[in-house]
Protein backbone atom coordinates (compact mmCIF):
# COMPACT_ATOMS: atom_id res chain seq x y z
CA UNK A 1 0.00 0.00 0.00
CA UNK A 2 1.52 3.28 -1.14
CA UNK A 3 0.24 5.35 1.82
CA UNK A 4 1.86 3.11 4.39
CA UNK A 5 5.21 3.28 2.58
CA UNK A 6 5.04 7.08 2.45
CA UNK A 7 4.12 7.26 6.13
CA UNK A 8 6.89 4.86 7.14
CA UNK A 9 9.49 6.75 5.07
CA UNK A 10 8.39 10.09 6.56
CA UNK A 11 8.48 8.67 10.09
CA UNK A 12 11.97 7.27 9.53
CA UNK A 13 13.16 10.65 8.25
CA UNK A 14 11.73 12.38 11.35
CA UNK A 15 13.33 9.86 13.72
CA UNK A 16 16.69 10.29 11.99
CA UNK A 17 16.43 14.08 12.31
CA UNK A 18 15.68 13.75 16.02
CA UNK A 19 18.56 11.31 16.42
CA UNK A 20 20.96 13.83 14.87
CA UNK A 21 19.77 16.55 17.23
CA UNK A 22 20.17 14.30 20.26
CA UNK A 23 23.55 12.96 19.22
CA UNK A 24 24.97 16.41 18.60
CA UNK A 25 23.50 17.91 21.77
CA UNK A 26 24.48 15.08 24.09
CA UNK A 27 27.93 14.69 22.55
CA UNK A 28 28.68 18.38 23.04
CA UNK A 29 27.22 18.23 26.55
CA UNK A 30 29.44 15.25 27.39
CA UNK A 31 32.42 17.27 26.21
CA UNK A 32 31.30 20.26 28.34
CA UNK A 33 31.24 22.37 25.19
CA UNK A 34 27.71 23.18 24.12
CA UNK A 35 29.10 26.21 22.30
CA UNK A 36 29.97 23.95 19.36
CA UNK A 37 26.24 23.37 18.83
CA UNK A 38 24.97 26.93 18.56
CA UNK A 39 21.41 27.71 19.56
CA UNK A 40 20.64 28.97 16.05
CA UNK A 41 21.67 25.62 14.56
CA UNK A 42 19.72 23.73 17.21
CA UNK A 43 16.63 25.85 16.50
CA UNK A 44 16.98 25.27 12.75
CA UNK A 45 17.34 21.52 13.29
CA UNK A 46 14.35 21.51 15.63
CA UNK A 47 12.25 23.40 13.06
CA UNK A 48 13.19 20.81 10.44
CA UNK A 49 12.22 18.00 12.81
CA UNK A 50 8.90 19.64 13.62
CA UNK A 51 8.15 20.02 9.92
CA UNK A 52 8.89 16.34 9.38
CA UNK A 53 6.61 15.40 12.27
CA UNK A 54 3.82 17.54 10.81
CA UNK A 55 4.24 15.67 7.53
CA UNK A 56 4.00 12.35 9.41
CA UNK A 57 0.82 13.46 11.13
CA UNK A 58 -0.76 14.51 7.83
CA UNK A 59 0.20 11.25 6.16
CA UNK A 60 -1.02 9.31 9.20
CA UNK A 61 -4.43 10.97 9.05
CA UNK A 62 -4.69 10.23 5.34
CA UNK A 63 -3.63 6.64 5.86
CA UNK A 64 -6.15 6.15 8.65
CA UNK A 65 -8.93 7.57 6.52
CA UNK A 66 -7.92 5.34 3.63
CA UNK A 67 -7.83 2.24 5.82
CA UNK A 68 -11.20 3.06 7.36
CA UNK A 69 -12.62 3.59 3.88
CA UNK A 70 -11.36 0.18 2.79
CA UNK A 71 -12.86 -1.55 5.82
CA UNK A 72 -16.22 0.13 5.16
CA UNK A 73 -16.44 -1.27 1.61
CA UNK A 74 -19.02 -4.02 1.16
CA UNK A 75 -17.56 -7.46 0.58
CA UNK A 76 -18.01 -9.40 -2.58
VOPAGU-2260 file (C-alpha; in pm, 1 decimal, decimal comma):
REM VOPAGU-2260
SITE   aa  ch    i         X         Y         Z
SITE  UNK   A    0       0,0       0,0       0,0
SITE  UNK   A    1     152,0     328,2    -113,6
SITE  UNK   A    2      24,1     534,7     181,5
SITE  UNK   A    3     185,5     311,0     438,8
SITE  UNK   A    4     520,6     327,6     258,1
SITE  UNK   A    5     504,3     707,8     245,4
SITE  UNK   A    6     412,4     725,6     613,3
SITE  UNK   A    7     689,4     485,8     713,6
SITE  UNK   A    8     948,8     674,8     507,4
SITE  UNK   A    9     838,7    1009,1     656,4
SITE  UNK   A   10     847,8     866,6    1008,7
SITE  UNK   A   11    1196,9     726,9     953,0
SITE  UNK   A   12    1315,6    1064,6     825,5
SITE  UNK   A   13    1173,0    1237,8    1135,3
SITE  UNK   A   14    1332,8     986,0    1372,2
SITE  UNK   A   15    1668,7    1029,3    1198,7
SITE  UNK   A   16    1642,6    1408,4    1231,3
SITE  UNK   A   17    1567,9    1375,1    1602,1
SITE  UNK   A   18    1855,6    1130,6    1641,6
SITE  UNK   A   19    2095,7    1382,8    1487,3
SITE  UNK   A   20    1976,9    1655,3    1723,1
SITE  UNK   A   21    2016,5    1430,2    2025,9
SITE  UNK   A   22    2354,6    1296,2    1922,2
SITE  UNK   A   23    2496,5    1640,8    1860,5
SITE  UNK   A   24    2349,7    1790,7    2177,0
SITE  UNK   A   25    2448,4    1507,7    2409,1
SITE  UNK   A   26    2792,8    1468,8    2255,3
SITE  UNK   A   27    2868,0    1837,7    2304,0
SITE  UNK   A   28    2722,3    1823,4    2655,1
SITE  UNK   A   29    2943,7    1525,3    2739,3
SITE  UNK   A   30    3241,5    1727,5    2621,3
SITE  UNK   A   31    3129,8    2026,2    2834,2
SITE  UNK   A   32    3124,3    2237,2    2519,3
SITE  UNK   A   33    2770,7    2317,6    2412,2
SITE  UNK   A   34    2910,0    2620,8    2230,5
SITE  UNK   A   35    2997,0    2395,3    1936,3
SITE  UNK   A   36    2623,5    2337,4    1882,7
SITE  UNK   A   37    2496,8    2693,1    1855,8
SITE  UNK   A   38    2141,1    2771,3    1956,2
SITE  UNK   A   39    2064,4    2896,6    1604,7
SITE  UNK   A   40    2167,2    2561,9    1456,1
SITE  UNK   A   41    1972,2    2373,0    1721,4
SITE  UNK   A   42    1662,7    2584,6    1650,2
SITE  UNK   A   43    1697,8    2526,9    1275,2
SITE  UNK   A   44    1734,4    2152,0    1328,7
SITE  UNK   A   45    1435,2    2151,3    1562,8
SITE  UNK   A   46    1225,3    2339,9    1306,4
SITE  UNK   A   47    1318,8    2080,9    1043,8
SITE  UNK   A   48    1222,3    1799,8    1280,5
SITE  UNK   A   49     890,4    1964,4    1362,4
SITE  UNK   A   50     815,2    2002,4     991,9
SITE  UNK   A   51     889,0    1634,1     938,3
SITE  UNK   A   52     660,7    1540,0    1226,8
SITE  UNK   A   53     381,7    1753,9    1080,6
SITE  UNK   A   54     423,9    1567,2     753,0
SITE  UNK   A   55     399,8    1235,2     941,3
SITE  UNK   A   56      82,3    1346,4    1112,6
SITE  UNK   A   57     -76,3    1451,3     783,0
SITE  UNK   A   58      19,5    1125,3     616,3
SITE  UNK   A   59    -101,7     930,7     919,7
SITE  UNK   A   60    -443,3    1097,2     905,3
SITE  UNK   A   61    -469,2    1022,6     534,1
SITE  UNK   A   62    -362,7     663,8     586,0
SITE  UNK   A   63    -614,7     614,5     865,4
SITE  UNK   A   64    -893,3     757,0     651,7
SITE  UNK   A   65    -791,7     534,3     363,2
SITE  UNK   A   66    -783,3     224,3     581,7
SITE  UNK   A   67   -1120,2     306,5     735,9
SITE  UNK   A   68   -1262,0     358,6     388,1
SITE  UNK   A   69   -1135,8      18,2     279,3
SITE  UNK   A   70   -1285,7    -154,6     582,1
SITE  UNK   A   71   -1622,1      12,8     516,2
SITE  UNK   A   72   -1644,3    -127,4     161,5
SITE  UNK   A   73   -1902,3    -402,2     116,5
SITE  UNK   A   74   -1756,2    -745,7      58,3
SITE  UNK   A   75   -1801,0    -939,9    -258,4
